[in-house]
Amino acid sequence: MKKSRLVFVPAPGMGHLVSAVEFAKLLINHDHRLSITVFVLKSPGSTSVDAYTDSLTASPNFPERLHFVHLPTDESAPYLHDLIQNNIPLIKQAVSDLVQQSQSDPDSPRLAAFVVDMFCTAMIDVANELAVPTVVFYTSGAAFLGLMLHLHQLGEQGVLDMTVPDFKDSGTELAIPSFENPVPANVLPSVLLEKQWEEFVDNYVKGLRKAKGIIVNTFEELESHAVRSLAQGDTRIYPVGPILSAMDDEKAQQRSDVIEWLDNQPESSVLFLCFGSRGCFGEDQVRETARALENSGVRFLWSLRKPPPEGSKNIADYSDPAEVLPEGFLDRTAQIGKVIGWAPQAQVLAHKAVGGFVSHCGWNSTLESVYYGVPIATWPLFAEQQTNAFELVRELKMAVEISLDYRMAFRRESEPGVISAERIEKGIEEVMERESERRKKVKQMSELSRKALKEGGSSYAYLGRFIEDILNDRM
């Protein structure tokens, strides 16, 4: 069969780019007939993207059938929508050139499909003009995908308006087909609850519906109810995860002292606190967290980040964390704890000394915790993290709750209330229980996540099905 090329358009941002690249590598390793071209979009101020792609292409193991096309940084586009729209003509021209090349060179792979990030569905029109199908690469979970599709449909029908004042705190519970339990309004993502995001959500979900299929970064055993529910819809669903970052970058090398410290701790004894690339707190919350850690007496590794200055998005590390911590905290906990800045999260979670994870419940972090068998204490911040926390605690019964509905304003216009040290300490004690049912369930799911990716596993089978559908023009 003739060789085929896929065009990938990930959203800007390392989390989306890394997941897309890891999926591209999976496809190429699975089938020798595939080549993949990844268009790299860059938002203003992004500095790590070039270093990441350069480190990949410099590796002797980098697949020769995977190519990057770097698009120029667009300083005039402060918002994602504008950035994507501005890049449409560039991608259209570049892909048209690839098509011409394949027509003039019989050995060149034909263009078979676009694979676009869930925030880049505007690119579907480009694919349609070139008469090729588009598949969405969905970097959240299956249950959340089902929630967005269902609630958008109710909105279109005029059955439900979640943007009315106080809906979030109304106590309303919603029946969502992709969830077994009713979903309370206070764990819905902010984009569904605020009028200003209404047009964004409408375009976002309509874009998902225009795709010929949706690749979901999850696995059937983890979200079995949600996957079954989505399979009854009109769009083909391919749960091919967990797709995890294999990033071994310079920062991780610099943090070898963290791994050395973990090497000297007893097995499953350390609580890891890490809140993603945008996770940081005000001084009052930092002090309550420190008090909870000290009172619990647990061994801990805390990734503590500094909030950006007003008007900036750039989160940094403290030059001296003592400036925001209670006086003497670092001295008193020196024997059992370590406060750091940026953390090599996957490396830490993979370490045998780590026994619990206080997390913002971003989907990539959730999958890493499952894969490495580390139970979560939930503390969501942004985006769909509240819904993920609810799924982990109430739906899957694999996590403990510090909070399900804590949320920060998207642009940090205001700070949420402070969670008390007592509440945090309770979550710490529960997540670190050695023989809990939750811990057993996470360990079992860890084994299933690894089996899913191997030959004969559910995700391996879905990956093969996706490839055959693309190669045989069945989309």
N, C-alpha and C positions, 0 to 999 in steps of 0.2 A: 504494500500500500504506500502511496505517495507520502512523503514527509510533510508534517504540518507545523505551522507556527501559531502560537498564541501570543496575543498582545495583552500585557498586564498594565493596569493603571491603578496603583495604590494611592490612597490619600496621603497627603504630606503628614509627616510625623513618624518618629522612629517605630512606635508600636505597630502602626499599620504597614509600614515598609518592611520591617523585619518579618512579620507574619506572612506577607505576600511572597517574599523571597524564599522563605522556608517552604511554602507550599509549592512554589515554582521548582525548587530543587527536588521535592518529592515526586512531582510529575515527570521531570526529566529522568530521574533514577528509575522510575517505574516503566517508562516506555521510550525506547531509543528513537522512535519516529518523531518525537516532539522537540521543537525548539521554542524558546520563549524570549521575547523582548519586553523588558520592564521599563516603562517611562517613569522617570523619577521627578516628581513635582516637589518644589521647594518653597516653603513659606518664608516670609521675611524673618531674618534673625536666626534661621536654622544653620547650625554650624557642624553638627555631628554626622549629617547624611553622607557628605563626600568621604569623610574618614571611614565610615562604615563600608561603603561600596568599594573604596580603594583597598581596604583590608581583605575583603572577599576576593576581589579579582587578583590580588597578589598571591593568594593561596594556591599551592600546587594542585589542590583537590577541587578547585573551582571548575564547574562543568563548562565545557566549551560551547555547549548549545544554549547557554544562558547569557543574555546581553543586556547591558544597561544603556539607556539613552537619557542623559541628564538634560532636563529643560532649564532654561535660565531662571534664576531667582526673580520673582515678580515683586518688587518693593511697593508697587502701587495697589496691591490687593491685600488689605488687612483681614479680610474674611475668606473663609474656605470657599464659599459659593463663587465669589469674584475670581479667586485664584483658578478654580476649575474652568470657569467660563473663559477666562483669558487664555488658557492653555489649549482650548479645543482646536483653534486653527493650526497651532503648531503640531499637535498630535495627528490631526487629520492629514496634514501635508506629509509628515514623516511616515505614517502608515501607508499612504498612497504610494510613496516611493518604494516601500517594501513590496507592495502588490505589483508594481511595475517590474521590479527586480525579479520576482518569482515568475512573471509571465515571459520575461526574456531569457531566463536561465532555467532550463529543465531540471537542474539539480537543486534549485532553491526551493525551500519548503513553501507550500501554499498557505495563505492566511486562513485559519480555520475558525477563530473565535476571539472575542475580547473577554478578558476577565477583569472586571472593574470593582474597586472597593465600594462598599455600601454607601459611601458619601460621594462617589464619582459617577453616579448613574446618568448624569448629563452626557456622558460619553457614549451612551447607547445610541443616540442619534447618529453619531459618526459611524458606528458599526453598521447601523441600518443602511446608511448611504452606500457602504461598501458591501452590502448584502451578506454579512456574516452575523451569526448569533452572538448575544452577549449573556454572560453568566456573572452574577454578583458574588464577590467574595465577602462573606459576612463575618466580621471579627467579634461579634457578640454571640450569645448562646441561642439555642433553638427556642427555648421558652420565651425569651425576650422578643425574638423575631415574630413568634406567633402573637404575642401581646400587641406589638405595634401594628401588625396587619389587621387584627380583630378590632382594636379600638379606633383605628382610622376608618374602618368600614362603618362602625357605629356612628362616628362623627359625620360621615358623608350622608348617612341615612337620617341625620337629625335626631337620633335617639339619645345622644350623650354629648354634653359640653363640659369638658373637664377644666376649662379656663375660667369658669365663673368663680367669683371671690369665695374663698374659704372651702372650696371643694376638697382640697388636700386634707383639711382637718375635719371633714364632715362625718368621718366614720363609715363612709360608703365602702362596700366591698363589691368587687366586680367578678363575675364569672367569665374566665378567659379559657377558651378551649385548650390552650397549650399548658395550662396549669391545672393540677388536680384540686388545689385548694383555692377558695376565693381570695382575690388579691386586693388588699386594702389600698385606698386612694393615697395614703401618705407614703407609700413606697413606689409610686409611679415616678418616672423621670421628669425633671423640671420642664423639659421641652413640651410635654403634654399638658402641663398645668399652667403655663404662662402664655397669654395672648400673643406676645411678641414673637413666639416661635411657631405660630399656627401655619404660616405659609411655608416655613422650612419643613415642618413635619409633613405637610400635604405633598410637597415636591419629593421629599425623601421616600415616602411610602409608595407614591405613584411610580417612582423610579424602580423600586423593588419589584413592583408588579409588571413592569415592562420587560423584565429580564426573562430569558428562556429557562433559567435554572438558578438556584442559589446554593453555593458551597458554604457550609456552616462549620466554623471551627469548634466542633464539639464531637462527642462520640455517642453512639446509640445507647450504650449501657448507662451512661451518665444521665441522659435526658430522654429516657425511653418514651415516657408519656408525650412529651413535646414533639419528638420526632414522628411518632405515630399520628399525632394530631395534624402536623404539617403535611404528612404524606397524603392526607385526604383532600388537600387543596389542589388548585390548578397548576401550581408551579413545582417543578422537580426540585427535590431537596437532596443534597449530597453531604451528609455529616462525615467529614474526613479527618477529624482531629483526634487527639489534641496535637495541634501544630504549635510547637514551642520554639523559642529562640535558641539557636545554637551559638549565639554571639559570644565570642571569646575576645573581647576588645581590650584596648589599652587600659581602660579604667579597671577592668577586672584584674588585670595583672598588677596594677598599682594597689589593689586591695588584698593582696595575698596575706597581709598581716591579719586581716579579718579571719581568713580561713585558718591561719596558724593559731589564732586565739580559740576558734571553735575546736580545733584538734585537741586542745587541752581541757575540754569540757566533757562531762559524762554524757552518755547516749540519751537522746530525747529530753535533755534537761533545760535547753535554752529556748526562751521565748523571743521570737523575731518580730520587731515592729517596723513596718515599711509601708508607705502610702502612695507609691507610684511616682511618676515624673512630675506631677503637679501637686503632690500631697505635702502640705505644711500647715502649721497652726499658729495662732496668736500666743502670746506669752502666758496668758492665764491658763489656756488649755495645756500647754507644755508643762506647766508646773503641776497641774492636777495629774497628768500622766506620770510624771516623775514620782509624785507622792504615792500613786497606786503601785508602781513598780517597787518602790522601797518598802512599802507596807507588806506587799505580797512575799517579799524575800526570794522571788524567783530569779534565776539566772536570765540575763537578757542581752540582746543585741538590738540597739535602737538606731534606726536610720532617721536622723533629725535634720530636717531641711529648713532653710531660712526663707520666710515669705518675701516675695519680690517687692521692691520699692514701688510707690504709687506710679501708675502709668507704664509699668513694665510687666512682662510675663515671665521673666527669667528668675527661676528659683535657684538658689545657690546653697553652698554649705557654709556653716558658721566657721569663722576663723577661730573662735573660742566659744564652744557651746555653754560654758559656765555662765555666760552673760544672760541666758534666758532660763537656766535651771535653778532650782532652789539652792541657796547657799550651802556649800559642803556636800551636795548630792554626789558629785563625782568621787570625792574622797571616801564617803561612806559606802558607796557601792562598787568601789574599785576591784574588790575580790570576786564579785559575781556578775558585773555588768560591763558593757562597752557601748559608748555612744559614738556613732560615726556619722558621716555625711551620706553621700551617694553610696548605695550598696549593690554588689553583684548578686541580685536577688535569686536568680536560678541556682547559682553556685551555693548560696547560703541554704536555700530550701533543700538542696540535694544532700546536705551534710548530715551525717548521722546524729550529731549533737542537737539538732534543732527539733523541738517537740511541739511547737505551737507557733501560730502566725497571726498577729494582729494586722488586718489588711483592709484596704479600701474596697476590695472586692471588684476591681477591674477584671474583665473576663480573662485576659492573659494571665494575671496573677492567680485567679481562681483555678485555671487549668494547671498552672505550675504546682499549686498546692496539692491538687488531686494527684498529679503524676508522681510527685515525690512523697505522697502519703502524709502530708502535714495538715492537721485540722486548723481551721480558721476561727478567729474571733472577729466578728464583722463590725466594721466602722466605715460605712460608705461616705463619699464626699460629693462626687459629681455624676453627670451623665446617667447611665443606667445602673449605677452601682447599688442604689437602694433596692432595685428590683432583683439584682443578683444576690444581694444579702438575704432578701426574703426567700428566694429560691433555695439558697444553701441551708438556711435555718429551718424554715417551715415545710418546704416542699421536699427537699432531699434529706433533711435531718442529718447533715454532715458538718454543721458549724454551730458555734454558740454565738449569742448575741451580746455585743456591747451596745450597738444601736442598729436599727434597721432604717431609720428615717432621718438621721443626721445628714444635712446637706449644706454645701457652700454655694453662694451665688457664683454664677459662671465667671463673672469678671471681678469677683471678690469685692462687690460694692458694700457688702455688709458681712459681718461675722456671725455664724450661728451661735446658739447658746453653748455654754461650756458643759461638757459631760463630767460628772463628779468623779473624784478618785475612787470612791466606794463602788460606783457602778463599773468602772474600768477594772478594779481589783476583782470583782465578782466574775467578770468575763475571763480574766487571766486565770483564775483558779479553775474555772470550768474547762477551759481549752487545754490546760496542762494536766488534767486528770489522766493518769496512766492507763486505766482499764475501762474507759468510757465506751459506750456503744458507738458514739460518734467516731472515736478514734479507730475502732475496729472497722467501721463502714468505710472510712477514708482509706484505710490500708487495703481493703478489698477492692475499692474502686481504683486505687493505684495500680493494682495488678491487672484489672480489666482494661485500663487505659493503655497499658503496654501491649497487651494481647490484641487490642483493636487495631493497632498499627502494623502488626506482623501479618505475614501471609496466612490467609484463612480467617483473619479478624474482620470485624464489621467495617472499620474505616478503610482498610485495605481493599475490601470488596467494593465499597462505594467509590473509591478512587479509580479503580479499574472500570467501573460502570460509567463514570464521568468521561474517562478517556475514550472508551468505545463509542459513547454517544457523540462526542466531538468528532472523532475520526471518521465515523460512519454517517455523519450529517443527520443525526437523529434528533437534533435540538429543535 
